[in-house]
Amino acid sequence: MIKFTNELTPDYKQILTTDAIKFIGNLHILFAPAIKSLLEDRKGPPALEFQAKTEYIRTSEWHVAPIPSDLQDRRVE
């Protein structure tokens, strides 16, 4: 069941017909369990699995090149 917290103006009533509201309600019934499950999965830590052969890249000290001067001040673009 869909519950509206504000009064529907005539403009909304043109779009949110009885059939449209039933359709949205059916979509909610159909997909709510999957959406709830996906949102629960997001609460945990991300499942990152790096390859062991690239560990030296992550643990070593490295630097990137400086930002080119033409990219440092882009006000004219």
PDB file with SEQRES, HELIX, SHEET and CRYST1 records, atoms N, CA, C and O in Angstrom:
SEQRES   1 A   77  MET ILE LYS PHE THR ASN GLU LEU THR PRO ASP TYR LYS          
SEQRES   2 A   77  GLN ILE LEU THR THR ASP ALA ILE LYS PHE ILE GLY ASN          
SEQRES   3 A   77  LEU HIS ILE LEU PHE ALA PRO ALA ILE LYS SER LEU LEU          
SEQRES   4 A   77  GLU ASP ARG LYS GLY PRO PRO ALA LEU GLU PHE GLN ALA          
SEQRES   5 A   77  LYS THR GLU TYR ILE ARG THR SER GLU TRP HIS VAL ALA          
SEQRES   6 A   77  PRO ILE PRO SER ASP LEU GLN ASP ARG ARG VAL GLU              
HELIX    1 AA1 PRO A   10  ILE A   15  1                                   6    
HELIX    2 AA2 THR A   18  ARG A   42  1                                  25    
HELIX    3 AA3 ALA A   52  THR A   54  5                                   3    
HELIX    4 AA4 GLU A   55  THR A   59  1                                   5    
HELIX    5 AA5 SER A   69  GLN A   72  1                                   4    
CRYST1    1.000    1.000    1.000  90.00  90.00  90.00 P 1           1          
ATOM      1  N   MET A   1       0.847  -1.181   0.000  1.00  0.00           N  
ATOM      2  CA  MET A   1       0.000   0.000   0.000  1.00  0.00           C  
ATOM      3  C   MET A   1       0.890   1.241   0.000  1.00  0.00           C  
ATOM      4  O   MET A   1       1.883   1.305   0.724  1.00  0.00           O  
ATOM      5  N   ILE A   2       0.529   2.206  -0.804  1.00  0.00           N  
ATOM      6  CA  ILE A   2       1.277   3.453  -0.884  1.00  0.00           C  
ATOM      7  C   ILE A   2       0.550   4.503  -0.055  1.00  0.00           C  
ATOM      8  O   ILE A   2      -0.666   4.671  -0.155  1.00  0.00           O  
ATOM      9  N   LYS A   3       1.324   5.202   0.763  1.00  0.00           N  
ATOM     10  CA  LYS A   3       0.755   6.242   1.612  1.00  0.00           C  
ATOM     11  C   LYS A   3       1.396   7.565   1.230  1.00  0.00           C  
ATOM     12  O   LYS A   3       2.621   7.690   1.242  1.00  0.00           O  
ATOM     13  N   PHE A   4       0.584   8.548   0.893  1.00  0.00           N  
ATOM     14  CA  PHE A   4       1.076   9.879   0.556  1.00  0.00           C  
ATOM     15  C   PHE A   4       1.023  10.741   1.805  1.00  0.00           C  
ATOM     16  O   PHE A   4       0.013  10.777   2.508  1.00  0.00           O  
ATOM     17  N   THR A   5       2.116  11.430   2.070  1.00  0.00           N  
ATOM     18  CA  THR A   5       2.181  12.243   3.282  1.00  0.00           C  
ATOM     19  C   THR A   5       1.628  13.653   3.062  1.00  0.00           C  
ATOM     20  O   THR A   5       1.295  14.345   4.025  1.00  0.00           O  
ATOM     21  N   ASN A   6       1.530  14.073   1.821  1.00  0.00           N  
ATOM     22  CA  ASN A   6       0.969  15.383   1.506  1.00  0.00           C  
ATOM     23  C   ASN A   6      -0.262  15.196   0.625  1.00  0.00           C  
ATOM     24  O   ASN A   6      -0.451  14.153  -0.001  1.00  0.00           O  
ATOM     25  N   GLU A   7      -1.073  16.210   0.595  1.00  0.00           N  
ATOM     26  CA  GLU A   7      -2.273  16.158  -0.240  1.00  0.00           C  
ATOM     27  C   GLU A   7      -1.866  16.207  -1.711  1.00  0.00           C  
ATOM     28  O   GLU A   7      -0.985  16.974  -2.096  1.00  0.00           O  
ATOM     29  N   LEU A   8      -2.510  15.390  -2.514  1.00  0.00           N  
ATOM     30  CA  LEU A   8      -2.226  15.378  -3.945  1.00  0.00           C  
ATOM     31  C   LEU A   8      -3.003  16.503  -4.624  1.00  0.00           C  
ATOM     32  O   LEU A   8      -4.229  16.573  -4.531  1.00  0.00           O  
ATOM     33  N   THR A   9      -2.282  17.365  -5.297  1.00  0.00           N  
ATOM     34  CA  THR A   9      -2.919  18.450  -6.034  1.00  0.00           C  
ATOM     35  C   THR A   9      -3.526  17.885  -7.314  1.00  0.00           C  
ATOM     36  O   THR A   9      -3.215  16.755  -7.693  1.00  0.00           O  
ATOM     37  N   PRO A  10      -4.378  18.641  -7.981  1.00  0.00           N  
ATOM     38  CA  PRO A  10      -4.961  18.151  -9.234  1.00  0.00           C  
ATOM     39  C   PRO A  10      -3.910  17.770 -10.279  1.00  0.00           C  
ATOM     40  O   PRO A  10      -4.121  16.835 -11.051  1.00  0.00           O  
ATOM     41  N   ASP A  11      -2.783  18.482 -10.311  1.00  0.00           N  
ATOM     42  CA  ASP A  11      -1.720  18.129 -11.256  1.00  0.00           C  
ATOM     43  C   ASP A  11      -1.176  16.736 -10.989  1.00  0.00           C  
ATOM     44  O   ASP A  11      -0.963  15.957 -11.918  1.00  0.00           O  
ATOM     45  N   TYR A  12      -0.953  16.424  -9.720  1.00  0.00           N  
ATOM     46  CA  TYR A  12      -0.452  15.094  -9.379  1.00  0.00           C  
ATOM     47  C   TYR A  12      -1.491  14.023  -9.695  1.00  0.00           C  
ATOM     48  O   TYR A  12      -1.146  12.927 -10.138  1.00  0.00           O  
ATOM     49  N   LYS A  13      -2.744  14.339  -9.469  1.00  0.00           N  
ATOM     50  CA  LYS A  13      -3.800  13.352  -9.701  1.00  0.00           C  
ATOM     51  C   LYS A  13      -3.919  12.969 -11.171  1.00  0.00           C  
ATOM     52  O   LYS A  13      -4.423  11.894 -11.495  1.00  0.00           O  
ATOM     53  N   GLN A  14      -3.457  13.847 -12.060  1.00  0.00           N  
ATOM     54  CA  GLN A  14      -3.456  13.506 -13.477  1.00  0.00           C  
ATOM     55  C   GLN A  14      -2.420  12.428 -13.778  1.00  0.00           C  
ATOM     56  O   GLN A  14      -2.626  11.586 -14.652  1.00  0.00           O  
ATOM     57  N   ILE A  15      -1.316  12.459 -13.055  1.00  0.00           N  
ATOM     58  CA  ILE A  15      -0.232  11.502 -13.279  1.00  0.00           C  
ATOM     59  C   ILE A  15      -0.416  10.263 -12.414  1.00  0.00           C  
ATOM     60  O   ILE A  15      -0.290   9.136 -12.892  1.00  0.00           O  
ATOM     61  N   LEU A  16      -0.712  10.478 -11.151  1.00  0.00           N  
ATOM     62  CA  LEU A  16      -0.841   9.367 -10.214  1.00  0.00           C  
ATOM     63  C   LEU A  16      -2.284   8.851 -10.194  1.00  0.00           C  
ATOM     64  O   LEU A  16      -3.019   9.014  -9.220  1.00  0.00           O  
ATOM     65  N   THR A  17      -2.642   8.236 -11.285  1.00  0.00           N  
ATOM     66  CA  THR A  17      -3.982   7.654 -11.380  1.00  0.00           C  
ATOM     67  C   THR A  17      -4.037   6.422 -10.486  1.00  0.00           C  
ATOM     68  O   THR A  17      -3.013   5.957  -9.986  1.00  0.00           O  
ATOM     69  N   THR A  18      -5.227   5.906 -10.295  1.00  0.00           N  
ATOM     70  CA  THR A  18      -5.393   4.694  -9.490  1.00  0.00           C  
ATOM     71  C   THR A  18      -4.563   3.554 -10.070  1.00  0.00           C  
ATOM     72  O   THR A  18      -3.908   2.822  -9.328  1.00  0.00           O  
ATOM     73  N   ASP A  19      -4.588   3.403 -11.392  1.00  0.00           N  
ATOM     74  CA  ASP A  19      -3.806   2.338 -12.018  1.00  0.00           C  
ATOM     75  C   ASP A  19      -2.304   2.549 -11.815  1.00  0.00           C  
ATOM     76  O   ASP A  19      -1.572   1.589 -11.574  1.00  0.00           O  
ATOM     77  N   ALA A  20      -1.848   3.787 -11.910  1.00  0.00           N  
ATOM     78  CA  ALA A  20      -0.428   4.067 -11.720  1.00  0.00           C  
ATOM     79  C   ALA A  20      -0.005   3.752 -10.288  1.00  0.00           C  
ATOM     80  O   ALA A  20       1.067   3.188 -10.066  1.00  0.00           O  
ATOM     81  N   ILE A  21      -0.826   4.107  -9.339  1.00  0.00           N  
ATOM     82  CA  ILE A  21      -0.511   3.837  -7.928  1.00  0.00           C  
ATOM     83  C   ILE A  21      -0.484   2.328  -7.678  1.00  0.00           C  
ATOM     84  O   ILE A  21       0.382   1.839  -6.953  1.00  0.00           O  
ATOM     85  N   LYS A  22      -1.415   1.594  -8.265  1.00  0.00           N  
ATOM     86  CA  LYS A  22      -1.410   0.133  -8.128  1.00  0.00           C  
ATOM     87  C   LYS A  22      -0.147  -0.459  -8.738  1.00  0.00           C  
ATOM     88  O   LYS A  22       0.445  -1.378  -8.171  1.00  0.00           O  
ATOM     89  N   PHE A  23       0.272   0.064  -9.897  1.00  0.00           N  
ATOM     90  CA  PHE A  23       1.474  -0.417 -10.566  1.00  0.00           C  
ATOM     91  C   PHE A  23       2.697  -0.201  -9.687  1.00  0.00           C  
ATOM     92  O   PHE A  23       3.514  -1.108  -9.529  1.00  0.00           O  
ATOM     93  N   ILE A  24       2.832   0.990  -9.116  1.00  0.00           N  
ATOM     94  CA  ILE A  24       3.965   1.293  -8.240  1.00  0.00           C  
ATOM     95  C   ILE A  24       3.933   0.399  -7.006  1.00  0.00           C  
ATOM     96  O   ILE A  24       4.970  -0.084  -6.551  1.00  0.00           O  
ATOM     97  N   GLY A  25       2.747   0.187  -6.476  1.00  0.00           N  
ATOM     98  CA  GLY A  25       2.611  -0.709  -5.322  1.00  0.00           C  
ATOM     99  C   GLY A  25       3.046  -2.126  -5.660  1.00  0.00           C  
ATOM    100  O   GLY A  25       3.719  -2.771  -4.856  1.00  0.00           O  
ATOM    101  N   ASN A  26       2.677  -2.617  -6.827  1.00  0.00           N  
ATOM    102  CA  ASN A  26       3.083  -3.955  -7.248  1.00  0.00           C  
ATOM    103  C   ASN A  26       4.592  -4.045  -7.452  1.00  0.00           C  
ATOM    104  O   ASN A  26       5.207  -5.055  -7.110  1.00  0.00           O  
ATOM    105  N   LEU A  27       5.187  -2.996  -8.005  1.00  0.00           N  
ATOM    106  CA  LEU A  27       6.645  -2.975  -8.152  1.00  0.00           C  
ATOM    107  C   LEU A  27       7.323  -3.060  -6.789  1.00  0.00           C  
ATOM    108  O   LEU A  27       8.314  -3.768  -6.610  1.00  0.00           O  
ATOM    109  N   HIS A  28       6.766  -2.325  -5.840  1.00  0.00           N  
ATOM    110  CA  HIS A  28       7.328  -2.354  -4.490  1.00  0.00           C  
ATOM    111  C   HIS A  28       7.237  -3.758  -3.892  1.00  0.00           C  
ATOM    112  O   HIS A  28       8.208  -4.256  -3.321  1.00  0.00           O  
ATOM    113  N   ILE A  29       6.093  -4.384  -4.019  1.00  0.00           N  
ATOM    114  CA  ILE A  29       5.915  -5.737  -3.495  1.00  0.00           C  
ATOM    115  C   ILE A  29       6.902  -6.699  -4.150  1.00  0.00           C  
ATOM    116  O   ILE A  29       7.482  -7.556  -3.483  1.00  0.00           O  
ATOM    117  N   LEU A  30       7.087  -6.549  -5.456  1.00  0.00           N  
ATOM    118  CA  LEU A  30       7.949  -7.445  -6.204  1.00  0.00           C  
ATOM    119  C   LEU A  30       9.429  -7.258  -5.869  1.00  0.00           C  
ATOM    120  O   LEU A  30      10.155  -8.240  -5.713  1.00  0.00           O  
ATOM    121  N   PHE A  31       9.878  -6.015  -5.759  1.00  0.00           N  
ATOM    122  CA  PHE A  31      11.307  -5.754  -5.636  1.00  0.00           C  
ATOM    123  C   PHE A  31      11.783  -5.388  -4.233  1.00  0.00           C  
ATOM    124  O   PHE A  31      12.992  -5.347  -4.003  1.00  0.00           O  
ATOM    125  N   ALA A  32      10.899  -5.126  -3.300  1.00  0.00           N  
ATOM    126  CA  ALA A  32      11.303  -4.706  -1.953  1.00  0.00           C  
ATOM    127  C   ALA A  32      12.250  -5.698  -1.275  1.00  0.00           C  
ATOM    128  O   ALA A  32      13.232  -5.265  -0.672  1.00  0.00           O  
ATOM    129  N   PRO A  33      11.998  -7.016  -1.345  1.00  0.00           N  
ATOM    130  CA  PRO A  33      12.940  -7.933  -0.687  1.00  0.00           C  
ATOM    131  C   PRO A  33      14.353  -7.849  -1.277  1.00  0.00           C  
ATOM    132  O   PRO A  33      15.332  -7.865  -0.531  1.00  0.00           O  
ATOM    133  N   ALA A  34      14.465  -7.762  -2.582  1.00  0.00           N  
ATOM    134  CA  ALA A  34      15.785  -7.677  -3.213  1.00  0.00           C  
ATOM    135  C   ALA A  34      16.471  -6.361  -2.852  1.00  0.00           C  
ATOM    136  O   ALA A  34      17.671  -6.345  -2.579  1.00  0.00           O  
ATOM    137  N   ILE A  35      15.731  -5.275  -2.848  1.00  0.00           N  
ATOM    138  CA  ILE A  35      16.301  -3.970  -2.496  1.00  0.00           C  
ATOM    139  C   ILE A  35      16.781  -3.983  -1.047  1.00  0.00           C  
ATOM    140  O   ILE A  35      17.868  -3.492  -0.743  1.00  0.00           O  
ATOM    141  N   LYS A  36      15.971  -4.542  -0.163  1.00  0.00           N  
ATOM    142  CA  LYS A  36      16.356  -4.611   1.253  1.00  0.00           C  
ATOM    143  C   LYS A  36      17.636  -5.426   1.419  1.00  0.00           C  
ATOM    144  O   LYS A  36      18.525  -5.040   2.178  1.00  0.00           O  
ATOM    145  N   SER A  37      17.728  -6.540   0.719  1.00  0.00           N  
ATOM    146  CA  SER A  37      18.915  -7.383   0.787  1.00  0.00           C  
ATOM    147  C   SER A  37      20.158  -6.645   0.267  1.00  0.00           C  
ATOM    148  O   SER A  37      21.221  -6.704   0.884  1.00  0.00           O  
ATOM    149  N   LEU A  38      20.020  -5.963  -0.852  1.00  0.00           N  
ATOM    150  CA  LEU A  38      21.147  -5.214  -1.404  1.00  0.00           C  
ATOM    151  C   LEU A  38      21.602  -4.099  -0.473  1.00  0.00           C  
ATOM    152  O   LEU A  38      22.801  -3.862  -0.328  1.00  0.00           O  
ATOM    153  N   LEU A  39      20.662  -3.422   0.152  1.00  0.00           N  
ATOM    154  CA  LEU A  39      21.019  -2.355   1.094  1.00  0.00           C  
ATOM    155  C   LEU A  39      21.715  -2.923   2.330  1.00  0.00           C  
ATOM    156  O   LEU A  39      22.631  -2.298   2.863  1.00  0.00           O  
ATOM    157  N   GLU A  40      21.290  -4.101   2.789  1.00  0.00           N  
ATOM    158  CA  GLU A  40      21.951  -4.746   3.919  1.00  0.00           C  
ATOM    159  C   GLU A  40      23.383  -5.125   3.554  1.00  0.00           C  
ATOM    160  O   GLU A  40      24.296  -4.968   4.364  1.00  0.00           O  
ATOM    161  N   ASP A  41      23.576  -5.621   2.340  1.00  0.00           N  
ATOM    162  CA  ASP A  41      24.914  -5.997   1.884  1.00  0.00           C  
ATOM    163  C   ASP A  41      25.862  -4.808   1.865  1.00  0.00           C  
ATOM    164  O   ASP A  41      27.064  -4.971   2.076  1.00  0.00           O  
ATOM    165  N   ARG A  42      25.344  -3.634   1.620  1.00  0.00           N  
ATOM    166  CA  ARG A  42      26.180  -2.425   1.574  1.00  0.00           C  
ATOM    167  C   ARG A  42      26.729  -2.051   2.942  1.00  0.00           C  
ATOM    168  O   ARG A  42      27.733  -1.344   3.028  1.00  0.00           O  
ATOM    169  N   LYS A  43      26.092  -2.510   4.009  1.00  0.00           N  
ATOM    170  CA  LYS A  43      26.500  -2.124   5.358  1.00  0.00           C  
ATOM    171  C   LYS A  43      27.837  -2.739   5.750  1.00  0.00           C  
ATOM    172  O   LYS A  43      28.544  -2.183   6.590  1.00  0.00           O  
ATOM    173  N   GLY A  44      28.189  -3.849   5.172  1.00  0.00           N  
ATOM    174  CA  GLY A  44      29.442  -4.514   5.517  1.00  0.00           C  
ATOM    175  C   GLY A  44      30.619  -3.857   4.834  1.00  0.00           C  
ATOM    176  O   GLY A  44      30.454  -2.967   3.999  1.00  0.00           O  
ATOM    177  N   PRO A  45      31.810  -4.305   5.196  1.00  0.00           N  
ATOM    178  CA  PRO A  45      33.001  -3.750   4.549  1.00  0.00           C  
ATOM    179  C   PRO A  45      33.055  -4.175   3.083  1.00  0.00           C  
ATOM    180  O   PRO A  45      32.543  -5.236   2.725  1.00  0.00           O  
ATOM    181  N   PRO A  46      33.665  -3.364   2.244  1.00  0.00           N  
ATOM    182  CA  PRO A  46      33.754  -3.750   0.831  1.00  0.00           C  
ATOM    183  C   PRO A  46      34.619  -4.998   0.673  1.00  0.00           C  
ATOM    184  O   PRO A  46      35.606  -5.180   1.386  1.00  0.00           O  
ATOM    185  N   ALA A  47      34.243  -5.828  -0.246  1.00  0.00           N  
ATOM    186  CA  ALA A  47      34.963  -7.078  -0.472  1.00  0.00           C  
ATOM    187  C   ALA A  47      36.044  -6.867  -1.520  1.00  0.00           C  
ATOM    188  O   ALA A  47      35.873  -7.218  -2.687  1.00  0.00           O  
ATOM    189  N   LEU A  48      37.163  -6.287  -1.087  1.00  0.00           N  
ATOM    190  CA  LEU A  48      38.279  -6.062  -2.004  1.00  0.00           C  
ATOM    191  C   LEU A  48      39.283  -7.190  -1.839  1.00  0.00           C  
ATOM    192  O   LEU A  48      39.736  -7.485  -0.733  1.00  0.00           O  
ATOM    193  N   GLU A  49      39.612  -7.798  -2.930  1.00  0.00           N  
ATOM    194  CA  GLU A  49      40.610  -8.854  -2.905  1.00  0.00           C  
ATOM    195  C   GLU A  49      41.690  -8.515  -3.926  1.00  0.00           C  
ATOM    196  O   GLU A  49      41.495  -8.651  -5.134  1.00  0.00           O  
ATOM    197  N   PHE A  50      42.827  -8.074  -3.411  1.00  0.00           N  
ATOM    198  CA  PHE A  50      43.930  -7.731  -4.296  1.00  0.00           C  
ATOM    199  C   PHE A  50      44.764  -8.974  -4.567  1.00  0.00           C  
ATOM    200  O   PHE A  50      44.868  -9.865  -3.723  1.00  0.00           O  
ATOM    201  N   GLN A  51      45.343  -9.021  -5.732  1.00  0.00           N  
ATOM    202  CA  GLN A  51      46.206 -10.134  -6.084  1.00  0.00           C  
ATOM    203  C   GLN A  51      47.515 -10.036  -5.317  1.00  0.00           C  
ATOM    204  O   GLN A  51      48.060  -8.945  -5.145  1.00  0.00           O  
ATOM    205  N   ALA A  52      48.017 -11.173  -4.858  1.00  0.00           N  
ATOM    206  CA  ALA A  52      49.260 -11.203  -4.094  1.00  0.00           C  
ATOM    207  C   ALA A  52      50.436 -10.708  -4.931  1.00  0.00           C  
ATOM    208  O   ALA A  52      51.365 -10.098  -4.400  1.00  0.00           O  
ATOM    209  N   LYS A  53      50.399 -10.969  -6.240  1.00  0.00           N  
ATOM    210  CA  LYS A  53      51.537 -10.582  -7.072  1.00  0.00           C  
ATOM    211  C   LYS A  53      51.679  -9.061  -7.225  1.00  0.00           C  
ATOM    212  O   LYS A  53      52.713  -8.588  -7.697  1.00  0.00           O  
ATOM    213  N   THR A  54      50.655  -8.291  -6.834  1.00  0.00           N  
ATOM    214  CA  THR A  54      50.756  -6.832  -6.931  1.00  0.00           C  
ATOM    215  C   THR A  54      50.937  -6.174  -5.569  1.00  0.00           C  
ATOM    216  O   THR A  54      50.835  -4.953  -5.451  1.00  0.00           O  
ATOM    217  N   GLU A  55      51.207  -6.979  -4.538  1.00  0.00           N  
ATOM    218  CA  GLU A  55      51.352  -6.422  -3.195  1.00  0.00           C  
ATOM    219  C   GLU A  55      52.515  -5.440  -3.117  1.00  0.00           C  
ATOM    220  O   GLU A  55      52.431  -4.453  -2.386  1.00  0.00           O  
ATOM    221  N   TYR A  56      53.595  -5.686  -3.849  1.00  0.00           N  
ATOM    222  CA  TYR A  56      54.753  -4.795  -3.806  1.00  0.00           C  
ATOM    223  C   TYR A  56      54.388  -3.378  -4.264  1.00  0.00           C  
ATOM    224  O   TYR A  56      54.999  -2.407  -3.817  1.00  0.00           O  
ATOM    225  N   ILE A  57      53.406  -3.257  -5.144  1.00  0.00           N  
ATOM    226  CA  ILE A  57      52.971  -1.940  -5.605  1.00  0.00           C  
ATOM    227  C   ILE A  57      52.262  -1.200  -4.475  1.00  0.00           C  
ATOM    228  O   ILE A  57      52.487  -0.007  -4.266  1.00  0.00           O  
ATOM    229  N   ARG A  58      51.416  -1.906  -3.757  1.00  0.00           N  
ATOM    230  CA  ARG A  58      50.648  -1.272  -2.690  1.00  0.00           C  
ATOM    231  C   ARG A  58      51.500  -0.942  -1.473  1.00  0.00           C  
ATOM    232  O   ARG A  58      51.222   0.032  -0.773  1.00  0.00           O  
ATOM    233  N   THR A  59      52.528  -1.732  -1.210  1.00  0.00           N  
ATOM    234  CA  THR A  59      53.320  -1.532   0.004  1.00  0.00           C  
ATOM    235  C   THR A  59      54.568  -0.690  -0.220  1.00  0.00           C  
ATOM    236  O   THR A  59      55.187  -0.236   0.742  1.00  0.00           O  
ATOM    237  N   SER A  60      54.939  -0.481  -1.457  1.00  0.00           N  
ATOM    238  CA  SER A  60      56.139   0.311  -1.726  1.00  0.00           C  
ATOM    239  C   SER A  60      55.821   1.806  -1.681  1.00  0.00           C  
ATOM    240  O   SER A  60      54.660   2.211  -1.744  1.00  0.00           O  
ATOM    241  N   GLU A  61      56.863   2.603  -1.572  1.00  0.00           N  
ATOM    242  CA  GLU A  61      56.685   4.052  -1.581  1.00  0.00           C  
ATOM    243  C   GLU A  61      56.793   4.529  -3.022  1.00  0.00           C  
ATOM    244  O   GLU A  61      57.791   4.276  -3.697  1.00  0.00           O  
ATOM    245  N   TRP A  62      55.765   5.218  -3.484  1.00  0.00           N  
ATOM    246  CA  TRP A  62      55.775   5.677  -4.866  1.00  0.00           C  
ATOM    247  C   TRP A  62      55.153   7.057  -4.956  1.00  0.00           C  
ATOM    248  O   TRP A  62      54.426   7.485  -4.060  1.00  0.00           O  
ATOM    249  N   HIS A  63      55.443   7.744  -6.042  1.00  0.00           N  
ATOM    250  CA  HIS A  63      54.971   9.113  -6.253  1.00  0.00           C  
ATOM    251  C   HIS A  63      54.452   9.237  -7.677  1.00  0.00           C  
ATOM    252  O   HIS A  63      54.833   8.476  -8.567  1.00  0.00           O  
ATOM    253  N   VAL A  64      53.584  10.202  -7.868  1.00  0.00           N  
ATOM    254  CA  VAL A  64      53.092  10.492  -9.209  1.00  0.00           C  
ATOM    255  C   VAL A  64      53.749  11.774  -9.709  1.00  0.00           C  
ATOM    256  O   VAL A  64      54.280  12.561  -8.925  1.00  0.00           O  
ATOM    257  N   ALA A  65      53.706  11.968 -11.004  1.00  0.00           N  
ATOM    258  CA  ALA A  65      54.286  13.179 -11.594  1.00  0.00           C  
ATOM    259  C   ALA A  65      53.495  14.402 -11.128  1.00  0.00           C  
ATOM    260  O   ALA A  65      52.306  14.285 -10.833  1.00  0.00           O  
ATOM    261  N   PRO A  66      54.128  15.558 -11.057  1.00  0.00           N  
ATOM    262  CA  PRO A  66      53.412  16.769 -10.664  1.00  0.00           C  
ATOM    263  C   PRO A  66      52.354  17.143 -11.710  1.00  0.00           C  
ATOM    264  O   PRO A  66      52.447  16.758 -12.875  1.00  0.00           O  
ATOM    265  N   ILE A  67      51.364  17.892 -11.268  1.00  0.00           N  
ATOM    266  CA  ILE A  67      50.311  18.338 -12.170  1.00  0.00           C  
ATOM    267  C   ILE A  67      50.896  19.364 -13.131  1.00  0.00           C  
ATOM    268  O   ILE A  67      51.536  20.318 -12.689  1.00  0.00           O  
ATOM    269  N   PRO A  68      50.693  19.192 -14.441  1.00  0.00           N  
ATOM    270  CA  PRO A  68      51.218  20.175 -15.407  1.00  0.00           C  
ATOM    271  C   PRO A  68      50.638  21.562 -15.128  1.00  0.00           C  
ATOM    272  O   PRO A  68      49.495  21.688 -14.689  1.00  0.00           O  
ATOM    273  N   SER A  69      51.426  22.587 -15.384  1.00  0.00           N  
ATOM    274  CA  SER A  69      51.014  23.954 -15.058  1.00  0.00           C  
ATOM    275  C   SER A  69      49.749  24.371 -15.790  1.00  0.00           C  
ATOM    276  O   SER A  69      48.943  25.121 -15.239  1.00  0.00           O  
ATOM    277  N   ASP A  70      49.552  23.897 -17.039  1.00  0.00           N  
ATOM    278  CA  ASP A  70      48.346  24.293 -17.776  1.00  0.00           C  
ATOM    279  C   ASP A  70      47.081  23.679 -17.176  1.00  0.00           C  
ATOM    280  O   ASP A  70      45.980  24.128 -17.493  1.00  0.00           O  
ATOM    281  N   LEU A  71      47.209  22.678 -16.331  1.00  0.00           N  
ATOM    282  CA  LEU A  71      46.041  22.094 -15.675  1.00  0.00           C  
ATOM    283  C   LEU A  71      45.815  22.649 -14.272  1.00  0.00           C  
ATOM    284  O   LEU A  71      44.753  22.439 -13.687  1.00  0.00           O  
ATOM    285  N   GLN A  72      46.795  23.348 -13.736  1.00  0.00           N  
ATOM    286  CA  GLN A  72      46.667  23.882 -12.388  1.00  0.00           C  
ATOM    287  C   GLN A  72      45.755  25.106 -12.327  1.00  0.00           C  
ATOM    288  O   GLN A  72      45.104  25.331 -11.307  1.00  0.00           O  
ATOM    289  N   ASP A  73      45.697  25.884 -13.375  1.00  0.00           N  
ATOM    290  CA  ASP A  73      44.861  27.083 -13.400  1.00  0.00           C  
ATOM    291  C   ASP A  73      43.966  27.011 -14.620  1.00  0.00           C  
ATOM    292  O   ASP A  73      44.402  27.295 -15.735  1.00  0.00           O  
ATOM    293  N   ARG A  74      42.713  26.630 -14.409  1.00  0.00           N  
ATOM    294  CA  ARG A  74      41.809  26.400 -15.544  1.00  0.00           C  
ATOM    295  C   ARG A  74      40.694  27.423 -15.616  1.00  0.00           C  
ATOM    296  O   ARG A  74      39.630  27.142 -16.168  1.00  0.00           O  
ATOM    297  N   ARG A  75      40.922  28.610 -15.067  1.00  0.00           N  
ATOM    298  CA  ARG A  75      39.875  29.634 -15.049  1.00  0.00           C  
ATOM    299  C   ARG A  75      39.475  30.110 -16.436  1.00  0.00           C  
ATOM    300  O   ARG A  75      38.348  30.566 -16.630  1.00  0.00           O  
ATOM    301  N   VAL A  76      40.363  30.013 -17.386  1.00  0.00           N  
ATOM    302  CA  VAL A  76      40.082  30.561 -18.716  1.00  0.00           C  
ATOM    303  C   VAL A  76      39.264  29.606 -19.593  1.00  0.00           C  
ATOM    304  O   VAL A  76      38.825  29.989 -20.678  1.00  0.00           O  
ATOM    305  N   GLU A  77      39.063  28.400 -19.146  1.00  0.00           N  
ATOM    306  CA  GLU A  77      38.370  27.430 -19.991  1.00  0.00           C  
ATOM    307  C   GLU A  77      36.876  27.608 -19.899  1.00  0.00           C  
ATOM    308  O   GLU A  77      36.126  26.877 -20.545  1.00  0.00           O  
TER     309      GLU A  77                                                      
END                                                                             
